[in-house]
Amino acid sequence: MRTFSHKNIKVHPKNAYFCLLKEIPIFMKRKFPNAPIPAVSGIVLNEKNEILAIRRGKNPGKGRWSLPGGVVRLGEPIQDALRREIREECGVDVAVLKFMTVFDRIFRNSRGEVEYHYVLVNFLCRLKKGTPAASSDAADVRWICSDDLDRYQWTIGVGKFLENFFANLVLPKFKK
């Protein structure tokens, strides 16, 4: 893979985004970013009202369970980013039903420095088509019912968020 450079900065594409804004290269590193990174995540429900969960294959949170999603690309509407990320990670197509919440995930290293900082826009979605299969950043993917949430090691805040979701929301009925 090729690295991008501008002046005295060299960045590998796996660790940064490269965009052109008025022909000025801008680098947004995921690790130790200089600004929060916009991202999306989705609570994807199937006809049994189970949620689609992924086991993260990369840091932050490698090996823990989370909701599918990822970083918004420059110029990409957030709902398009969500559909793309879920398709890339899980191999399924979803319908975005409604906005849920915005939250941030800040991960600090042992010295207190911000190692990762994402601002996540979360949506409720329903499965349109496809059979989930792990790919991209996901090491595993599966449907999880609300009664089994406590059996999984979730990324920071996700388990509690899902408990509150199931406790306080009237779940949608699926049309057959």
C-alpha positions as CSV (number, residue, x, y, z in Angstrom):
1,M,0.0,0.0,0.0
2,R,1.1,3.5,-0.7
3,T,1.5,6.1,2.1
4,F,0.3,9.7,1.6
5,S,2.6,12.6,2.4
6,H,2.2,16.3,2.6
7,K,5.1,18.5,3.6
8,N,6.8,16.5,6.4
9,I,3.7,14.4,7.3
10,K,3.6,10.7,6.2
11,V,0.4,8.8,6.9
12,H,-0.5,5.2,6.0
13,P,-4.0,4.9,4.6
14,K,-5.0,2.3,7.2
15,N,-4.5,4.9,10.0
16,A,-5.9,8.0,8.3
17,Y,-8.3,9.4,5.9
18,F,-7.1,11.5,3.0
19,C,-9.3,14.1,1.4
20,L,-8.9,17.1,-0.7
21,L,-10.5,20.3,0.5
22,K,-9.8,23.2,-1.9
23,E,-6.8,21.2,-3.0
24,I,-5.2,21.1,0.5
25,P,-4.6,17.6,1.7
26,I,-6.0,17.0,5.2
27,F,-5.2,14.0,7.3
28,M,-7.5,12.7,10.0
29,K,-5.8,10.0,12.0
30,R,-8.1,7.5,13.8
31,K,-5.5,6.9,16.5
32,F,-4.5,10.0,18.4
33,P,-6.8,12.3,16.3
34,N,-6.5,16.0,16.4
35,A,-10.4,16.3,16.3
36,P,-13.3,14.0,17.0
37,I,-14.2,11.7,14.1
38,P,-17.8,11.5,12.9
39,A,-19.2,8.0,12.8
40,V,-22.5,6.1,12.7
41,S,-23.9,2.9,14.3
42,G,-27.2,1.1,14.0
43,I,-29.5,-1.0,16.1
44,V,-30.5,-3.5,13.4
45,L,-33.6,-5.6,14.2
46,N,-34.8,-8.7,12.4
47,E,-38.4,-10.1,12.3
48,K,-37.9,-11.6,15.8
49,N,-36.7,-8.2,17.2
50,E,-33.2,-9.6,17.8
51,I,-30.4,-7.1,17.3
52,L,-27.5,-7.6,14.9
53,A,-24.2,-7.4,16.8
54,I,-20.6,-7.6,15.7
55,R,-17.5,-8.7,17.6
56,R,-14.9,-6.1,16.8
57,G,-11.8,-7.4,14.9
58,K,-9.8,-4.2,15.4
59,N,-9.1,-1.6,18.1
60,P,-10.7,0.2,19.8
61,G,-12.6,-2.6,21.6
62,K,-11.0,-5.5,19.7
63,G,-12.7,-8.8,20.7
64,R,-15.7,-7.1,22.3
65,W,-19.2,-7.0,20.9
66,S,-20.7,-3.8,19.5
67,L,-23.2,-2.4,17.1
68,P,-22.4,-2.3,13.4
69,G,-21.2,1.0,12.0
70,G,-18.2,3.1,11.2
71,V,-16.8,6.3,10.0
72,V,-18.6,8.8,7.8
73,R,-16.7,9.6,4.6
74,L,-16.3,13.2,3.4
75,G,-19.4,14.2,1.4
76,E,-21.3,11.1,2.4
77,P,-24.8,11.6,4.1
78,I,-24.9,9.9,7.5
79,Q,-27.7,7.4,6.6
80,D,-25.8,6.4,3.4
81,A,-22.7,5.9,5.6
82,L,-24.7,3.7,7.9
83,R,-26.1,1.5,5.2
84,R,-22.6,1.2,3.6
85,E,-20.9,0.3,6.9
86,I,-23.5,-2.3,7.8
87,R,-23.2,-3.8,4.3
88,E,-19.4,-3.9,4.5
89,E,-19.3,-5.3,8.1
90,C,-22.2,-7.7,8.0
91,G,-23.2,-8.3,4.4
92,V,-26.8,-7.2,4.8
93,D,-29.0,-4.4,3.6
94,V,-31.0,-2.4,6.0
95,A,-33.8,0.2,6.1
96,V,-33.1,3.1,8.3
97,L,-36.2,3.7,10.5
98,K,-35.4,6.6,12.8
99,F,-32.7,8.6,14.6
100,M,-32.0,7.3,18.1
101,T,-29.2,9.4,19.8
102,V,-25.8,10.9,19.5
103,F,-23.0,9.8,21.9
104,D,-19.3,10.0,22.0
105,R,-16.7,7.3,22.6
106,I,-13.4,8.6,24.0
107,F,-10.6,6.1,24.7
108,R,-7.6,7.3,26.6
109,N,-4.2,5.6,26.9
110,S,-2.4,5.0,30.2
111,R,-1.0,8.6,30.1
112,G,-4.5,10.1,29.8
113,E,-4.0,11.1,26.1
114,V,-7.0,10.7,23.8
115,E,-6.2,7.6,21.7
116,Y,-9.6,7.5,19.9
117,H,-12.5,9.9,19.9
118,Y,-15.6,9.2,17.9
119,V,-18.9,11.1,17.8
120,L,-21.5,8.4,16.9
121,V,-24.9,9.1,15.4
122,N,-27.1,6.1,16.2
123,F,-30.2,4.9,14.2
124,L,-32.8,2.2,14.5
125,C,-32.8,0.0,11.4
126,R,-34.6,-3.1,10.2
127,L,-33.2,-5.9,8.1
128,K,-34.2,-5.7,4.5
129,K,-32.3,-8.6,3.0
130,G,-29.3,-10.8,3.4
131,T,-27.8,-13.2,5.8
132,P,-25.3,-11.8,8.2
133,A,-21.6,-12.8,7.6
134,A,-18.6,-11.1,9.2
135,S,-16.3,-9.1,7.0
136,S,-14.4,-5.9,7.0
137,D,-13.8,-4.9,10.7
138,A,-16.0,-7.5,12.2
139,A,-14.5,-10.8,13.5
140,D,-18.0,-12.3,14.1
141,V,-21.6,-11.3,13.6
142,R,-24.8,-12.7,15.1
143,W,-28.4,-12.0,16.1
144,I,-28.8,-11.5,19.8
145,C,-32.1,-11.4,21.7
146,S,-32.7,-8.9,24.6
147,D,-32.6,-11.7,27.2
148,D,-29.0,-12.6,26.2
149,L,-27.4,-9.1,26.4
150,D,-25.6,-9.8,29.7
151,R,-23.9,-12.9,28.2
152,Y,-21.7,-10.7,26.0
153,Q,-18.7,-8.4,26.7
154,W,-19.7,-5.2,25.0
155,T,-17.6,-2.2,24.1
156,I,-17.9,0.7,26.6
157,G,-21.5,1.9,27.0
158,V,-23.1,-0.4,24.4
159,G,-24.5,-3.0,26.8
160,K,-26.2,-0.4,29.0
161,F,-27.5,1.5,25.9
162,L,-29.1,-1.7,24.6
163,E,-30.6,-2.6,28.0
164,N,-32.2,0.9,28.0
165,F,-33.3,0.5,24.4
166,F,-35.2,-2.7,25.1
167,A,-36.6,-1.5,28.4
168,N,-38.0,1.8,27.1
169,L,-38.9,1.3,23.5
170,V,-42.0,-0.1,21.9
171,L,-40.5,-2.4,19.2
172,P,-41.8,-2.0,15.7
173,K,-44.0,-4.7,14.1
174,F,-42.6,-6.2,10.9
175,K,-44.8,-6.5,7.8
176,K,-44.6,-9.9,6.1
